[in-house]
């Protein structure tokens, strides 16, 4: 890919702001829906089945559409892809605001999530292109912004809806955020990053032969499974233990809130750990301990288990950082990001879907939590390989 002429400190700060704005949009469409889902169902006469489909749409879209990002970037350029994906997010979010049926709401949501899926994949190559000397720092900031977008949308949608008297305006706010994000990105269009004629494209078929790509995909999927299981089931476990709905919801807010400072502290931790495996194992053990605390002592100190789960969530920005650090070229980063997130989000479905299935079949939370603990420990197992200083291009060329 050709190098953009955005070298000055002021330009780099502008690019960083653009990346942060992009990241803020990538989970706002998800975080804003759950808090007004009952209102949506009532107004649109949406069935429980349709509502269930709505909650699983993010994982499906992220998996299926994200795998197309490599082809799109090579065709139109990295910055153009960022602009196009953000525009799709804005259009989808605006369209679902005015949907008059559950089916149209689902379709519009899928459109918005398709834009988010492409945005997910291009974040690591954007970081690598513009901040090759600050990959861990900027990746962590972007990861914190993604978590922040989910947290803000969940926290502000209801107050906005109540102030305006309509849940639609609460959701429309996040379409406006996407539209605002487009404005600074348009300035970067003339500095687009495109593949050179000499660049050899890396295909998914090639990445299938790279052990690093598989290990990273499993690691990404295991940590994403944790996140979506927490969004879907963490409050329910606490409620079944006797805690109020409001209190259980506040514990979930702690989980997401802790993820922001944890992500921002990650660059320093990565610097200390270098390429040693203790960091992914720390994420694994802390997450497992949080789930076991929720299972065995749910009412004793639920805030402590929420804090542990939130700290364990720093595995997300760590994997994003590794995607950029474990590829030598911009093309390699785009391809690896698409492969890892495409396959990873399919694995992630085990979290919310598997938890619900095991709970329904066993009537308790023991089996679902055991599955989540196993997935948490898997982060340490495969993360040991990911932490090694191995480059995906080297594995491909060695074959």
N, C-alpha and C positions, 0 to 999 in steps of 0.2 A: 504494500500500500504506500502511496506517496505521503510525504510528511507535510502536515499543515504548517503554515507560517504563523503560529500563535505562541511564540517563544517568550515574549516579555512577561514580566511578573503580573502586570495588569491584565494582560490577555489570559494568562493562566488562571487568575482569580475569576475572570469572567467565565471561562470554560468550566471551572469547578462549580460555580453557581448554576450553570446550565445542567451539569450532571446531577447536582442535588435536586433541582426542580424536577428533572426527569424521574429520579428515584422516588420522590414524594408521591408521584402519580401511580406508581406500580402496584400499590395495595389499597389505595383510597377507594377503589371500586368494590373491593372485598369488605373492608372494614365498615363501610357506610351502610351496607345492606342489612346485616344481621340485627342491628339495633332498631330498625324500623320494619322488620320482616312481618310482624303481625299486622301492622297497618297496611303494608303492601298486599298481603294475602286477603285482608278484608275488602279493600277497595277493588282489587282486580279479580276477586273470586278465585284465587289461586289454591289449588288442592295441595294437600300435604306432600303428595308425590312430586308435584311441580316445585314446591319449596325445597324438597330434598335435592332435586336436580340442580336447583339454583346454588345450593351450598357446595355441590361437587363440581360445578362448572369451572372454578378457577384451576383446579388441578388438571382437569381434562384439557382445557384450552392451553395452559402453560406447557403441557406435555406435547400436544399435537402440533400446535402452531409454532412453538419455540424452535422445533427442529427445522423449520423453514427459514430461519433467520440467516443462516450462512448463505443460502442462495440469494436471498433478497439483498444482503449487504454487497455481495459481489456484483450484483446487477446494477444497483443504483448508488452505492456509496454508504459509508457509515453514518455521516451526519444527515443525509437525506432519509435514511432509514429511521433515525431518531425522530425526525420531524414527521414522517409519515405515520409512524407508530403512535406518536402523541396525538396527531390529528384524528386517528382512528379511535383512540381512547376518548377524546372530546366528543366526537360524533356519537359513539355508542352510549356514553353516559347521558348526553343530552336527549338522545332518542328514547332511552328507557324512562326518563323523567316524564315524558308525555305519552308513554304506552298506555293503551286503554284495555289491554287484556294480558293475562299471565303469559300467554305464548309470545306476544310481542316483547314483553319485558325480558323474557329469557333470551330471545334472539338478540335484542339490543345489548344485553349484558354480555353475551358471547362475543359480540363485535368489540366491545370495550376491552374485554379480557384478552382477545386476540392481539390488540395493540399492546397491552401490558406484557404478553408473552414475548413479543419481539423486543420490547424494552428490557425485559429481564436478561435476555441473551446478549444484547449489545453493551450492557454496562461494563463487563470486564474488558472487552477490547477498547472501549472508550477510555477507560482508565489507563490501559497499557499504552495507547497512542499518545495521550496528552501528558501523562504523569509516569513515565517509565522509571523515574527515580524515586517515586513516592507511591508505589503500588499498594503497599499494605495500608498506608495512611488513608489514601483516597478511597480505596475499596471499603475500608471500615466506615468512613464518612458516608459513602453511598449506602452501605448496609444499614447504618443508623437512620438514614433518611427514609429508606423503605419501611423500616419499623415505625418511624415517626409518622409516615403517611397513614399507616394502618391505625395507629393510636389516635391521631388527630381526627380522622374521619369517624372513628367509633365514638369519640368524645364529643364532637361538635355537631354531628348530623341531627341528633334529637333536639338539642337546644335551638338550632336553626329552624327545624321543622315546627317546634312549638311557638317560636317567635313569629313565624309566617303563617301558622295555622294549617300547614300542609306538608306531609312527608316529601312531596315531590320537590319542593324548594330545598329541603335538606339534602337531597341527592343531587340536585342541579348545581349546588355549590362546587362539587368536585369536577363537574364538566367545565365550570369556569376556571378552576385551577389548571386543568389541562390546556384550555385555550390560552391562558396567560403564559403558560410554559412555552408555547409555540413562539412567542414574540422574540425572546432572546436567541432561541435556536435558529431562527431565520438568518441572523447575522453570521452564524457559523456555516451557512450553506456554501458561501464562496470559498471556504477553506475545507471543503469536503475531503474525506480520506477514502481513496479508492485503491483497488488492487492494481498493481502494475502488470504490464504484459508478461514480465519475467516471472511473476509470482506463480508458483505451482499450487493450484487449489487443493485443499485437503478435504476429502469427502467423508461422509459418514461410514461408507464401506471401508475406508482405510482405518478410521478410528476404531472400528470394531476389532481390529487386530492389535490395538494398543492396550496393554494391561492397565496403564495409568488412567485411560479414559473410563474403563469399567469401574475401577476402584473409586475414582472421583464421582462417578454417577451414583454408585451405591451410597457413598458418604453423603452426597447432596440429598439423595432420596431419604435416607434415614433421618437426617436432621429436619427436612421438610415435613416428614411424617409426624415428627414431634410437634412442630408448630401447628399443623392443621388439627391434630388430635387435641391439642390444648385449646384452640379456638372453639372446637366443637363439643368437647366433653369434660374439660377440667371443671367448669362451673357445675355441671350436672353431678359429678362425683361428690363435690362439696355439698350440694343441695340434698343429695340422697343421705348424706351423713347428718343432716339436720340443720345446716346453715341456711340463712335466708338467701333469697334470690339476689338481693342487692349486695349482700356481703360477698357472695360467691362471685358476682360480677366484678366487684372491686378487686378481688384476688387475681382475676384474669388481667385487669388493668395493671397490676403490679408486674405480672409476667412480661407484658409487652413493654411497660415503662422501663423496667430494669434492662431490657435488651438494648436500649439506646446508649446509656453510659458504658455498658459492657462492650458494645461495638466500638465506641470511641477510644476505649482503653486498649483495644486489641493490637494496634500497631506496636505499642511498647512491649506487650507480651510476646508478640511474634519475634521482635528483636531479641528478647531474652532467650526464647526457646530455640531460635534459629530453625534447624531442620530436624529437631528431635521430636520423638513421638509423644512426649508427655502432654503436649497441648491438646491434641484430639482426645487423648485418654482423659484429660481433665474435663472436657465437655461431656464425655460419655459418663463418667462416674458421677458428676454433679447432677446431670439430668436423671440418671437412674435413681440417685438418692432422693431427688425431688418427688419422683413418681411413687417410690416406696413410702415416703412420708405421707403422701396424699392417701395411699391405700391403708396404711397401718394406723396413722394418727391424724386423720383428716381434720378434726376439730381442735387438736392440741395447739398447733402453731401453723395454721394454713398460710400465713404470710411468709413463713420461713421456706415452705415448699415452693411457694410462688417465686421467691427470690432465687432459689436454686434452679428452678426451671428457666427463669429469665436469664441467669448467667450461662446456663447450658445452651441457650439460644444463640450465643455468640459463635457457635459453630457455623451459622449461616454466613456472616461476613468473612469468616476464616476460609470457607470453601470458595467464596467469590474471589478472595485474594489468591488462593492457590490456582484457580483457573488462569489468571493472568501470569502468575509466577512460574507455572509449569509448562509454558509454551514460549517458544523463542520468537515467533513472528506474530504480527497482527492477524494474519490470515489463520494461523494456528489457534489464536485465542478465540476468534469468532467461531471456528469449527468446533473446538473443544467445548466452548460455552453452550453451543446448540446441542451437542451430543449429551453433555452432562445434565443439562436442565431438561431436555426432552425425555430422556430415560429416567432421570431422577424424579421428576414429578409423577411419572407412572408409579414408581415405587412408593412415592409419598402417599398415594391413595390408600396404602395399607394402614396408615395412621387413623384417619377418621372413619373409613369404611370398616376396617378390621376391628376397631374398638367397638363400634355399634353392633357388628355381627356377633362378636364374642360375648358382649353383654346380653344380647337377646337370647343367645343359645345357652348361656350358663346362668343367667339371672343375677349375676353379681359382677363386681369390678375386679376380682382377682385375676382372671384370665386375661382381660384386656390390658391391665396394667403390666402383667408379666410380659405380654407381647411388646409393649412400649419400652419396658426395661431392656428387653433383648435388642430392640432396634437402637436404643441408646448406646448399648455396649458395642453394637456393630460400628458406630461412629469411630470408636477407638481402634477396632480391629482394622478396618479399611483405611482409616485416617493415618495409621502407622505407615502404610505404603505411600499415601499421598504426601506425607511430610518429607519423604526422601527427595533429595535434589535431582529428580529425574525429569527430563523434558520430553513432551509427547512427540515432537518431531524426531528426536533421536531414536525413540522406539520404532517409529515408522520407517526411518531410513535403515535401521539395523535389520529390517525384515525385507 
